[in-house]
Each structure stands twice: as C-alpha cells, then as structure tokens.
Amino acid sequence: MTEKGRTFSSIGLMIGTIIGAGMFALPYVIARAGIFWGLVHLIVAFCIVTLIHIFYSVVVVSTPGKHRLPGYARIHLGAGAGRFAFFSAFGGFYGALLAYGILGGIFLSRLFPFFEIGTDMFTFLFFAVGAIVLLVNLRLVGEINFFLTLILIAAVGALAVLLLPYMEFSNFKLAADKAAWFLPYGIFLFAFAGASAVPDAADAFYRGHRAPNGRFRRMLVLSTGIPLLVYLVFIISVVGASGQATSPDAILGLEGFLGERAIVMGSFAGLLAVFTSFLSLGLDLKSMIRYDIGTSSFIAWMGAMAVPPLLFAAGIDDFVSIISLVGAVAIGIDGILILLSALRVCRTGSRCVIGNAAFHPIFPLLLIGALSVGVIYEVIILQVP
C-alpha cells in the first residue's frame, strides 16, 4: 500500500470511530446548556481527547507486540491495572456497540418504513451486517470507513444547506438551563473519543518499524479536528433552526421545518455515523480479545459480536443512558490509564519526551486529575452504585 493509502486508511479508522451516535445528542445538550457552556465543553473535550490520542500513540509505538489497552496497562502499570483496564474496556466497548446498534435500528426503521418488521428487527439486522463486515481484514475496514465517512460529511453539509433558511440567531441562548450547564460533559467526551482505534491506525500507518514521529501525530490531530468541524456545522444548523425545541436525537425536531426530507437525510447521515463507529470499535474489541486474551480470530470475532445483540434482547435499550455512562465513566477511566502508561513510557529524567517534543510530567498529571474529577462527578450525579 502507498503512503497516501496508509494515511487514508488510518484517518478512516480514526474518524469512523470518533463520529458516531454521540453526534446526534450534541445539539440537544447545547440547546439545554446554552451556547457558552456548550462551546466550553466542546473545546475542552476536543483538547483533552486529542492529547489522549497522542499520548496513547506513544504507548502503542513504543511497546513491542500487538496489544490493546488492557495489555498496555498490564505491561506498564502492572497486573492489577491490566485487569482493571480489561473490565473497564469490555464495559465501554459493549455499551458503545449496543448504543450504536440501537440507534442504527432506529435510523433503518425511518429509512425503510415500508418494511413493517419493527425497530427491534432492524436493530438485529444492523448487528448482523456489522458482524459480517468485521470478518474482512483491517485494511478493507479502514477503506470502508474512509469512504462512508466522506458520504457522512457530505450528508451533514447537505442538511446544513437545507436548514439555512430556517436558522434564527435568537435560537442560540448564551446560557439556557442552569441545571444543565455541565450536562454536555459525558456526551462530548463520548463524541470525541477515538483512542480505541489508535492501535489499528498505527498498524495501518506504519506497516513495519514503529517510532514516534510528527507525521503520525499530525494525522491524529487531523483525525480529531475533522469531527470537530463536522460537529460544529451540525450543531449550528440544528440548534439554529429548532432552538429549544431540539429533540434528543436532533432529527425528529427538524421534521416541522423540512418534513420527510429531514427524516430521510438525517437518518441516512445517522446510519453512516453509527455504522462506521460500530466497525471501528468492533474491530478493536475483536483485536483486544484475540491479542490480550489469546484466542483464535474466529473466537475473538464471536466474543465481540455476540454480546451486544444478547444485551439488547435482554431489554437494555435506552441508548441515551448508555452513551452517558460510557462517555463519563468508561472513557474517563481509559483516558487515565492511557496517561499513566504514557508517563511510564516517555519519562526521561525530569522530562517526558515524545519524538522531538519534550514537556514536564505535570501536564499529563493535570489531565488525569481533570478526568478523575469528571468520573467522580458523573458517578455521584448519576447515582451509579
């Protein structure tokens, strides 16, 4: 594969993971919290997650062998941290895959209403198609993600153009509901998270000898920056048109402006978003089971793909609650473990070194503190036992 092809494959894996179900909750939380607090959370989450991606890339390229976060945590932080990362990662992966399947089923039912089989059956169909695609190799998954992501970005752009005549500046409230000022935290963290795809992106990018370098770091920044722009266009378009009437899934609230076009176009964009993320996360979970547990490729595929539909069949079907919990707790814990592992890898005397960049270790420690406060805050607010 050419260098350009490797770059496209890496970007496709990263963006396909990042842009997913979380995007459709962003306009709602911005409308609730107000444009000021919403943008504060947006910028903070973007910066934190981008730095986590960069630190994780250092851990990945500096550690021999193929691993996922539980394996890296075990190597650099000890067996206890590895076990903790293992259970946290499993909960996060299965929760996210379940949320994507639920939302994918909803979008499919809106796109094909003439098939009167019910939303639940569409959800099972989504799980089945995603599982079949994940039987193919890494390179093809990356190329599929890149292609579908381009279509998704075009769909969001088309929706923004259609909504332009209905946008009103008065719909943007500076600070709306005081009780919702911190509501966007978990949703934004979930919406930007793409660390799970970093090992696969590194495999696709390097194809051989690994060493921290500026090109890969720039690719990671670009892979987080593109979703930021897509999110801003989507948020401004939806909130500008529907204001405080913005629906939790962003799409239904637009029906009064665009009619059936909003349902079809929005559902199409939503289906692309959740499907690309499902592929990337499913691939990473499959790899984690294969390399960190030590199973065959087929057993790893079965372990990754069988659990989400079983959870759905058991009646766990509130995707908003799932996204909130995964974003605030599971992704926060993963970020802390990544940063701690990076400190072990990059520490040289009193400095941390990443390629040709050096910084004081207090910097990742501050990020760890911020993520820890976020996890504790969300656990208390959600009253998670």
C-alpha positions as CSV (number, residue, x, y, z in Angstrom):
1,M,0.0,0.0,0.0
2,T,1.3,3.5,-0.8
3,E,2.0,6.1,1.9
4,K,-1.1,8.0,0.8
5,G,-3.2,4.8,1.1
6,R,-1.9,4.1,4.5
7,T,-2.7,7.6,5.7
8,F,-6.2,7.4,4.3
9,S,-6.8,4.0,5.9
10,S,-5.5,5.4,9.3
11,I,-7.7,8.5,9.0
12,G,-10.7,6.4,8.0
13,L,-10.3,4.2,11.1
14,M,-9.9,7.2,13.5
15,I,-12.8,9.3,12.1
16,G,-15.0,6.3,11.6
17,T,-14.6,5.6,15.3
18,I,-15.0,9.2,16.5
19,I,-18.1,10.2,14.6
20,G,-20.9,8.1,15.8
21,A,-24.0,8.1,17.9
22,G,-22.7,10.9,20.2
23,M,-23.0,13.4,17.4
24,F,-26.8,13.3,17.4
25,A,-27.0,14.2,21.1
26,L,-24.8,17.3,20.8
27,P,-27.4,19.8,19.5
28,Y,-29.8,18.8,22.3
29,V,-27.2,19.3,25.1
30,I,-26.0,22.6,23.5
31,A,-29.6,23.8,23.4
32,R,-30.1,22.8,27.1
33,A,-26.9,24.1,28.5
34,G,-26.6,27.2,26.3
35,I,-24.1,28.1,23.6
36,F,-21.5,29.4,26.0
37,W,-21.3,26.4,28.3
38,G,-21.8,24.1,25.3
39,L,-18.8,25.5,23.4
40,V,-16.7,25.5,26.6
41,H,-17.3,21.7,26.9
42,L,-16.8,21.2,23.2
43,I,-13.3,22.9,23.2
44,V,-12.2,21.3,26.5
45,A,-13.3,17.8,25.4
46,F,-11.6,18.2,22.0
47,C,-8.3,19.3,23.6
48,I,-8.3,16.5,26.2
49,V,-9.2,13.7,23.8
50,T,-6.7,14.9,21.2
51,L,-3.9,14.8,23.8
52,I,-5.0,11.4,25.0
53,H,-4.8,10.1,21.4
54,I,-1.3,11.5,21.1
55,F,-0.1,10.0,24.4
56,Y,-1.7,6.7,23.5
57,S,0.2,6.6,20.2
58,V,3.4,6.9,22.1
59,V,2.5,3.9,24.2
60,V,1.5,1.9,21.1
61,V,4.5,2.6,19.0
62,S,7.0,2.2,21.9
63,T,5.7,-1.2,23.1
64,P,6.7,-4.4,21.3
65,G,3.9,-6.7,20.1
66,K,0.2,-6.3,19.4
67,H,-1.9,-5.3,22.4
68,R,-4.9,-3.2,23.3
69,L,-5.4,-1.0,26.4
70,P,-5.6,-3.9,28.9
71,G,-2.4,-5.3,27.6
72,Y,-0.6,-2.0,27.6
73,A,-1.8,-1.3,31.1
74,R,-0.6,-4.7,32.3
75,I,2.9,-4.2,30.8
76,H,3.4,-0.7,32.0
77,L,1.3,-0.4,35.2
78,G,1.1,-4.0,36.5
79,A,-1.2,-6.9,36.5
80,G,-3.8,-5.2,38.7
81,A,-4.1,-2.2,36.3
82,G,-4.3,-4.7,33.4
83,R,-7.3,-6.5,35.0
84,F,-9.0,-3.2,35.8
85,A,-8.5,-1.9,32.3
86,F,-9.8,-5.2,30.9
87,F,-13.1,-5.0,32.7
88,S,-13.5,-1.2,32.1
89,A,-12.7,-1.7,28.4
90,F,-15.2,-4.5,28.0
91,G,-18.0,-2.5,29.6
92,G,-17.2,0.5,27.5
93,F,-16.9,-1.4,24.2
94,Y,-20.1,-3.5,24.7
95,G,-22.0,-0.4,25.9
96,A,-20.9,1.6,22.9
97,L,-21.6,-1.2,20.4
98,L,-25.0,-1.7,22.0
99,A,-25.8,2.0,21.7
100,Y,-24.8,2.1,18.1
101,G,-26.9,-0.9,17.3
102,I,-30.0,0.6,19.0
103,L,-29.6,3.9,17.1
104,G,-28.8,2.1,13.9
105,G,-32.1,0.2,14.2
106,I,-34.0,3.4,14.7
107,F,-32.4,5.0,11.7
108,L,-33.1,2.0,9.5
109,S,-36.7,1.9,10.5
110,R,-37.1,5.5,9.5
111,L,-35.3,4.9,6.1
112,F,-37.4,1.9,5.3
113,P,-40.8,2.4,6.9
114,F,-42.5,0.2,4.2
115,F,-40.8,-2.8,5.7
116,E,-43.1,-3.4,8.6
117,I,-40.8,-5.6,10.7
118,G,-40.4,-3.3,13.7
119,T,-37.4,-1.3,15.0
120,D,-36.1,-4.2,17.1
121,M,-35.7,-6.4,14.0
122,F,-33.9,-3.6,12.2
123,T,-31.5,-3.4,15.2
124,F,-30.7,-7.1,14.9
125,L,-30.2,-6.6,11.2
126,F,-27.7,-3.8,11.9
127,F,-25.8,-6.1,14.3
128,A,-25.8,-8.9,11.7
129,V,-24.4,-6.7,8.8
130,G,-21.8,-5.2,11.1
131,A,-20.6,-8.6,12.2
132,I,-20.3,-9.8,8.6
133,V,-18.2,-6.8,7.5
134,L,-15.9,-7.4,10.5
135,L,-14.9,-10.7,9.1
136,V,-12.8,-8.9,6.5
137,N,-9.3,-7.6,7.0
138,L,-8.0,-4.5,8.7
139,R,-7.1,-2.6,5.5
140,L,-10.5,-3.1,4.0
141,V,-12.3,-1.9,7.2
142,G,-10.2,1.3,7.1
143,E,-11.0,1.9,3.5
144,I,-14.7,1.2,4.0
145,N,-14.7,3.7,7.0
146,F,-13.0,6.4,5.0
147,F,-15.4,6.1,2.1
148,L,-18.5,6.1,4.3
149,T,-17.2,9.0,6.4
150,L,-16.9,11.1,3.2
151,I,-20.5,10.4,2.4
152,L,-21.5,11.2,6.0
153,I,-19.7,14.6,5.9
154,A,-21.4,15.4,2.6
155,A,-24.8,14.4,4.1
156,V,-24.3,16.7,7.1
157,G,-23.3,19.5,4.7
158,A,-26.4,19.0,2.6
159,L,-28.6,19.0,5.8
160,A,-26.9,22.3,6.8
161,V,-27.7,23.9,3.5
162,L,-31.4,22.8,3.7
163,L,-31.7,24.2,7.2
164,L,-30.0,27.6,6.4
165,P,-33.3,29.4,5.5
166,Y,-34.8,28.4,8.9
167,M,-31.9,29.5,11.1
168,E,-32.5,32.3,13.6
169,F,-29.9,33.9,15.8
170,S,-32.4,34.2,18.6
171,N,-32.4,30.4,18.9
172,F,-28.9,30.5,20.3
173,K,-29.2,31.1,24.1
174,L,-26.0,32.2,25.8
175,A,-26.8,30.2,29.0
176,A,-30.1,28.4,29.0
177,D,-30.9,25.9,31.8
178,K,-28.5,26.4,34.8
179,A,-29.2,22.8,35.9
180,A,-27.8,21.6,32.5
181,W,-24.6,23.6,32.4
182,F,-22.5,20.5,33.0
183,L,-24.8,18.2,31.0
184,P,-22.6,18.1,27.9
185,Y,-19.5,16.7,29.7
186,G,-20.1,12.9,29.2
187,I,-21.7,13.4,25.8
188,F,-18.8,15.4,24.4
189,L,-16.2,13.0,25.8
190,F,-18.1,10.2,24.1
191,A,-18.5,12.1,20.9
192,F,-14.7,12.8,20.5
193,A,-13.3,9.5,21.9
194,G,-11.3,7.6,19.4
195,A,-8.4,6.1,21.4
196,S,-9.7,2.6,20.8
197,A,-8.7,2.9,17.1
198,V,-5.2,4.2,17.7
199,P,-3.5,0.8,17.7
200,D,-5.2,-0.2,14.4
201,A,-4.5,3.3,13.0
202,A,-0.8,2.8,13.9
203,D,-0.8,-0.7,12.2
204,A,-2.3,0.8,9.0
205,F,0.0,3.9,9.1
206,Y,3.4,2.3,9.8
207,R,3.2,-1.1,8.2
208,G,6.6,-2.0,9.7
209,H,9.1,-0.3,12.0
210,R,7.3,1.9,14.6
211,A,8.8,5.0,16.1
212,P,7.1,8.2,17.4
213,N,7.1,10.8,14.7
214,G,5.4,14.1,13.8
215,R,3.5,12.8,10.8
216,F,1.6,10.3,12.8
217,R,0.8,12.9,15.5
218,R,-0.4,15.3,12.8
219,M,-2.6,12.6,11.4
220,L,-4.1,12.1,14.9
221,V,-4.8,15.8,15.3
222,L,-6.4,15.9,11.9
223,S,-8.5,12.9,12.7
224,T,-9.9,14.6,15.7
225,G,-10.1,18.1,14.1
226,I,-12.3,16.9,11.2
227,P,-15.1,15.6,13.6
228,L,-14.8,18.9,15.4
229,L,-15.7,20.8,12.2
230,V,-18.5,18.3,11.3
231,Y,-19.9,18.7,14.9
232,L,-19.9,22.5,14.7
233,V,-21.7,22.5,11.4
234,F,-24.3,20.0,12.7
235,I,-24.8,21.8,16.0
236,I,-25.1,25.3,14.5
237,S,-27.5,24.0,11.8
238,V,-29.8,22.1,14.1
239,V,-29.9,24.5,17.1
240,G,-30.1,27.5,14.8
241,A,-33.3,26.1,13.2
242,S,-35.0,24.3,16.1
243,G,-33.6,26.1,19.2
244,Q,-35.1,25.0,22.5
245,A,-37.3,22.5,20.5
246,T,-34.3,20.5,19.6
247,S,-35.0,16.8,20.1
248,P,-32.6,14.4,21.9
249,D,-31.8,12.7,18.6
250,A,-31.6,16.0,16.7
251,I,-33.6,14.6,13.7
252,L,-37.2,14.4,14.9
253,G,-37.2,18.1,15.9
254,L,-36.5,19.1,12.3
255,E,-39.5,17.4,10.8
256,G,-41.6,20.6,11.2
257,F,-39.1,22.5,9.1
258,L,-38.0,20.0,6.4
259,G,-40.8,17.4,6.6
260,E,-39.9,14.0,5.3
261,R,-36.6,15.2,3.9
262,A,-35.3,15.7,7.4
263,I,-36.2,12.2,8.4
264,V,-34.6,10.6,5.3
265,M,-31.4,12.7,5.1
266,G,-30.9,12.8,8.9
267,S,-31.5,9.1,9.3
268,F,-29.1,8.4,6.4
269,A,-26.4,10.5,8.0
270,G,-27.1,8.9,11.3
271,L,-26.9,5.4,9.9
272,L,-23.5,6.1,8.3
273,A,-22.2,7.6,11.6
274,V,-23.1,4.7,13.8
275,F,-22.1,2.1,11.3
276,T,-18.6,3.4,10.8
277,S,-18.1,3.7,14.5
278,F,-19.5,0.2,15.0
279,L,-17.0,-1.2,12.6
280,S,-14.0,0.5,14.2
281,L,-15.0,-0.3,17.8
282,G,-15.9,-3.9,16.8
283,L,-12.5,-4.3,15.2
284,D,-10.7,-3.0,18.3
285,L,-12.7,-5.3,20.6
286,K,-12.0,-8.2,18.4
287,S,-8.3,-7.4,18.5
288,M,-8.3,-7.0,22.2
289,I,-9.9,-10.4,22.8
290,R,-7.5,-12.0,20.3
291,Y,-4.2,-10.5,21.5
292,D,-4.8,-9.7,25.2
293,I,-6.7,-13.0,26.0
294,G,-5.0,-15.1,23.4
295,T,-7.8,-16.7,21.3
296,S,-8.2,-17.5,17.6
297,S,-9.5,-14.8,15.2
298,F,-12.9,-16.5,14.9
299,I,-13.4,-16.9,18.7
300,A,-12.4,-13.2,19.1
301,W,-15.0,-12.2,16.4
302,M,-17.7,-14.3,18.2
303,G,-16.9,-12.8,21.6
304,A,-17.0,-9.2,20.2
305,M,-20.2,-9.6,18.1
306,A,-22.4,-11.9,20.2
307,V,-22.8,-9.9,23.4
308,P,-24.4,-6.6,22.1
309,P,-27.4,-8.3,20.5
310,L,-27.8,-10.5,23.6
311,L,-27.9,-7.4,25.8
312,F,-30.4,-5.8,23.5
313,A,-32.6,-9.0,23.6
314,A,-32.4,-8.8,27.4
315,G,-34.2,-5.5,27.3
316,I,-31.3,-3.0,27.7
317,D,-32.4,-0.5,25.0
318,D,-32.0,3.1,26.4
319,F,-29.2,4.4,24.2
320,V,-29.1,7.9,25.8
321,S,-28.4,6.4,29.2
322,I,-25.8,4.0,27.7
323,I,-23.9,6.8,26.0
324,S,-23.9,9.0,29.1
325,L,-22.5,6.2,31.3
326,V,-19.9,5.1,28.7
327,G,-18.7,8.6,28.0
328,A,-18.4,9.8,31.5
329,V,-17.1,6.7,33.3
330,A,-15.6,4.2,30.9
331,I,-13.9,6.6,28.6
332,G,-12.7,8.7,31.5
333,I,-11.1,5.6,33.2
334,D,-9.5,4.6,29.9
335,G,-8.0,8.0,29.5
336,I,-6.5,7.9,33.0
337,L,-4.9,4.5,32.3
338,I,-3.6,5.7,28.9
339,L,-2.0,8.8,30.5
340,L,-0.4,6.8,33.3
341,S,1.0,4.3,30.8
342,A,2.4,7.2,28.7
343,L,4.1,8.6,31.8
344,R,5.9,5.3,32.2
345,V,6.9,5.1,28.6
346,C,8.0,8.7,27.9
347,R,9.6,9.7,31.2
348,T,13.3,10.6,30.8
349,G,14.7,12.1,34.0
350,S,12.5,15.1,34.9
351,R,11.0,15.4,31.4
352,C,8.7,13.4,29.1
353,V,9.8,13.1,25.5
354,I,7.6,12.2,22.5
355,G,9.8,12.1,19.4
356,N,11.2,15.6,19.2
357,A,8.8,17.1,21.7
358,A,9.5,17.4,25.5
359,F,7.3,18.5,28.3
360,H,7.0,18.4,32.1
361,P,5.1,15.3,33.5
362,I,2.8,17.7,35.5
363,F,0.9,18.2,32.2
364,P,-0.5,14.7,31.9
365,L,-1.0,14.6,35.6
366,L,-3.3,17.6,35.4
367,L,-5.3,15.8,32.7
368,I,-5.5,12.7,34.9
369,G,-6.8,14.9,37.7
370,A,-9.4,16.5,35.4
371,L,-10.6,13.1,34.2
372,S,-10.8,11.7,37.7
373,V,-13.0,14.6,38.8
374,G,-15.2,14.1,35.8
375,V,-15.6,10.4,36.6
376,I,-16.4,11.0,40.3
377,Y,-18.8,13.8,39.4
378,E,-20.8,11.8,36.9
379,V,-20.9,8.8,39.2
380,I,-22.4,10.9,42.0
381,I,-24.8,12.7,39.7
382,L,-26.0,9.5,38.0
383,Q,-26.0,7.7,41.4
384,V,-24.2,4.8,39.9
385,P,-23.5,2.2,42.7
